Amino acid sequence: MSPAITLAAGEASEHRPLIISLFAVFVVATLVITVWAGRQTKDASDFYAGGRQFTGFQNGLAVSGDYMSAASFLGIAGAIALFGYDGFLYSVGFLVAWLVALLLVAEPLRNSGRYTMGDVLAYRMRQRPVRTAAGTSTIVVSIFYLLAQMAGAGVLVSLLLGITSDAGKIGVVALVGVLMIVYVTIGGMKGTTWVQMVKAVLLIAGALLLTFLVLLKFNFNLSDLLGSAADNSGKGAAFLEPGLKYGATGTTKLDFISLGIALVLGTAGLPHILIRFYTVPTAKAARKSVIWAIGLIGAFYLMTLALGFGAAALIKPDEIIASNKAGNTAAPLLALHLGGVDSNWGAILLATISAVAFATILAVVAGLTLASSSSFAHDIYANVIKRGQATEKQEMSAARWATVGIGAVSILLGALARDLNVAGLVALAFAVAASANLPTIIYSLFWKRFTTSGALWSIYGGLVTAVGLVLFSPVVSGKPSSMFPDVDFHWFPLENPGIISIPVGFLLGIIGTYLSKEEPDKAKYAELEVRSLTGTGAH
C-alpha cells in the first residue's frame, strides 16, 4: 500500500468516530425527509410525480442532483487525474448532452405523458407490447446506471472505514442497496426529489470548496496548476494533449468517438432524468427546470477540471491507482492532501467530501430505483398484466415490491463491478439509453408513419445490440481492469458500444416500421403533436 493511502487509512481510523458521525448525520437527515414526504404521498400521482407540485427551480436543482452522480464526482476526477485531457471528455460530453435533452425531449415529453416513457409511446400505439418493451428497457438502463453508483459507494466507504476485504466491500454495497430501497418504498417521488435537492446543494458546495483550495494552492494561476499536473503525472506535456487514453491505436480513437456519441445522445434517453419532467405543473416549468439544471451542472463540470488536475498535481498516479485501480478515490484523496495528510484538517476534509459523495450516491440510486420500479408497476403490471384494471393501491404496492427486486439485483451486480471506473460504467448506461430509448422517443414524437412494430424493433434491437456488445467487450473480460479479469471471451474491441448500437437502434425503427402492414393512426398522431407542442390536455 502506498504511503499516502496508508496515511489516509491511518487518518481515517484515527478520526473514524468523526467520519461515521458525518455519514450518520446525512443518512438520518435524509431518512427524516423521506418519512416526512412519505406521509404526504397519498396517491399514484404523489408516488410517481410528486403531485406535480415542484417549481422550475426546485426541479432544476433536483434534476442536477439526479444527474451529478458518483460518476461525475468520483469517476471524472479520477479519469482526469490519470489521463489528463482525455479524462475531461466525460465532463464535456455529460454537459453538452443537456442541450439535446432541452431541445428535443424535455417539453414534448412533459406534455405527452403521465408518469413514464411508456405513456408517451403507448399514446398512439398498441398498449401492451409497447409498454412491455419500454418497461424492460427502463429497467435494464437503470440497472447499468445503478452498477456505477454501487461501485462508487463500495470504493468510497471502504477507503474511509479502512475496509480492505472483499466481503467488507460487498457489505458496503449491500448497505447502500438497503438504504435506497427504504427511500423509494417510503418516500416515493416526493421524498426522492427533496433528497436530491439537498444533495445537489451539498455536492456543489463541496466541489466549490475543493476548487477554491486547489486554486489557492497554486495562487489562482491555472497555468501553474496544469504545469504541475503534467510534471507530477510522469507523462509530461502529453498529459495535457489528446491521445493519452484514446490515441494509441485506431481502436482507441474509435472508442473515443463511440464514447462521445453515447454521452451526447444518452441523457435524452435516461429514464430517471425523463421522469423528472413529470414533477412540474406546466411545460414552462419543465423548460425552466432544464435551464436551471444546465447552469448548475455546467458550473459543476467546470469545477471537475480543478478537482482532476488538482489531484494529478498533488498526488502521484501510483498512489491513486493503489487506492483504487480505476482512480475513483482521486477526489477524496485530494481533500486529504489539501487539508494536510497528517493533520486534523485533512481528516475532517476527507470525511466531509466523502460524506458528500456518499450523499450523491444515495440520492442518485433512489432516483434510478424509482424510475425502474415506476415503469414496472405502471407499464408492465398495471397496463400489461392487469390490462388497465389495477387499482392505484395495487399499482403502488407493485412499485414497492419491484423496488426490492431491483435493489437485490443491483447489490449483486454492484459487488462484481466494484473495481471498474464509475464514469466508464455510466457511459455504458448512456449507450444503452441512446440505443434503445432515444430512437423510439424521437420517432414517436416527430414521425407520423412510425408504428408499434417499428417501436418494438427499435427498443429491443437497440437494447440487445448495446447489451450484447458490452458483454463481449473488454469491460467484462480480457483485461486486468475488466469485471472478470481472469477470463477472456471478448471479441468486440471497443469499451463503449455507442458507435454501433445507436445507429442500429435508429435504423431498426425505420426497418420495423416499413416492414409492418400496420397502418399508423394519423388522428392520434395529430392529437399527440398538438399536445406535445402546446401542453393542451396534458395531465
Buried (B, 14 or more C-beta within 10 A) or exposed (E): EBEBBEBBBBBBEEBBEBBBEBBEEBBEEBBEBBEBBBEBBEEBBBBBBBBBBBBBBBBBBBBBBBBBBBBBBBBBBBBBBBBBBBBBBBBEBBBBBBBBBBEBBBBBBBBBBBBBBBBBBBBBBBBBBBBBBBBBBBBBBBBBBBBBBBBBBBBBBBBBBBBEEEEBBBBBBBBBBEBBBBBBBBBBBBBBBBBBBBBBBBBBEBBBBBBBBBBEBBEEEEEBBBBBBBBBBEBEEBBBBBBBBBBEEEEBBBBBBBBBBBBBBBBBBBBBBBBBBBBBBBBEBBBBBBBBBBEBBBBBBEBBBBBBBBBBBBBBBEBBBBBBBBBBBBBBBBBBBBBEBEEEEBBBBBBBBBBBBBBBBBBBBBBBBBBBBBBBBBBBBBBBEBEEEBEEEBBBBBBBBBBBBBBBBBBBBBBBBBBBBBBBBBBBBBBBBBBBBBBBBBBBBEBEEBBBBBBBBBBBBBBBBBBEBBBBBBBBBBBEBBBBBEEEEBEBBBBBBBBBBBBBBBBBBBBBBEEBEEEBBEEEBEBBBEBBBEBEEBE
